[in-house]
């Protein structure tokens, strides 16, 4: 009885709801909804973060402009984006994907930038000599 039952249900109420959904056969559907949102959000973050990371790693003025913003966003916990996302979008899929993207894109982009920065310059020159440019050079 910490607060209103609708805001924070008792563990027994959560267990009862869980067992009811299992008996009705809807539990796996509810779990799949959450898992599919997470997977789709991560795939979107990968599709956005990879080109962004490559761009930041290879173009100096983009690194100067966007690099500090990416580092700042990465240090902010994803859960901090939930209240603004709820205010902006309401409780729907757009809010969920916004929180996932704002949490994952900076991490993916910064990880890619760090990985590319750690490639020895000799390897980069050898790759260019062998004809690897653009995405081939990054790969």
Secondary structure in CASP SS format (residue, H / E / C, confidence):
PFRMAT SS
TARGET T0000
AUTHOR 0000-0000-0000
METHOD secondary structure of the structure
MODEL  1
X C 1.00
X C 1.00
X C 1.00
X C 1.00
X C 1.00
X C 1.00
X C 1.00
X C 1.00
X C 1.00
X C 1.00
X H 1.00
X H 1.00
X H 1.00
X H 1.00
X H 1.00
X H 1.00
X H 1.00
X H 1.00
X H 1.00
X H 1.00
X H 1.00
X H 1.00
X H 1.00
X H 1.00
X C 1.00
X C 1.00
X H 1.00
X H 1.00
X H 1.00
X H 1.00
X H 1.00
X H 1.00
X H 1.00
X H 1.00
X H 1.00
X H 1.00
X H 1.00
X H 1.00
X H 1.00
X H 1.00
X H 1.00
X H 1.00
X H 1.00
X H 1.00
X H 1.00
X H 1.00
X H 1.00
X H 1.00
X H 1.00
X H 1.00
X H 1.00
X H 1.00
X H 1.00
X H 1.00
X H 1.00
X H 1.00
X H 1.00
X H 1.00
X C 1.00
X H 1.00
X H 1.00
X H 1.00
X H 1.00
X H 1.00
X H 1.00
X H 1.00
X H 1.00
X H 1.00
X H 1.00
X H 1.00
X H 1.00
X H 1.00
X H 1.00
X H 1.00
X H 1.00
X C 1.00
X C 1.00
X H 1.00
X H 1.00
X H 1.00
X H 1.00
X H 1.00
X H 1.00
X H 1.00
X H 1.00
X H 1.00
X H 1.00
X H 1.00
X H 1.00
X C 1.00
X C 1.00
X C 1.00
X H 1.00
X H 1.00
X H 1.00
X H 1.00
X H 1.00
X H 1.00
X H 1.00
X H 1.00
X H 1.00
X H 1.00
X H 1.00
X H 1.00
X H 1.00
X H 1.00
X H 1.00
X H 1.00
X H 1.00
X H 1.00
X H 1.00
X H 1.00
X H 1.00
X H 1.00
X H 1.00
X H 1.00
X H 1.00
X C 1.00
X C 1.00
X C 1.00
X H 1.00
X H 1.00
X H 1.00
X H 1.00
X H 1.00
X H 1.00
X H 1.00
X H 1.00
X H 1.00
X C 1.00
X C 1.00
X C 1.00
X C 1.00
X C 1.00
X H 1.00
X H 1.00
X H 1.00
X H 1.00
X C 1.00
END
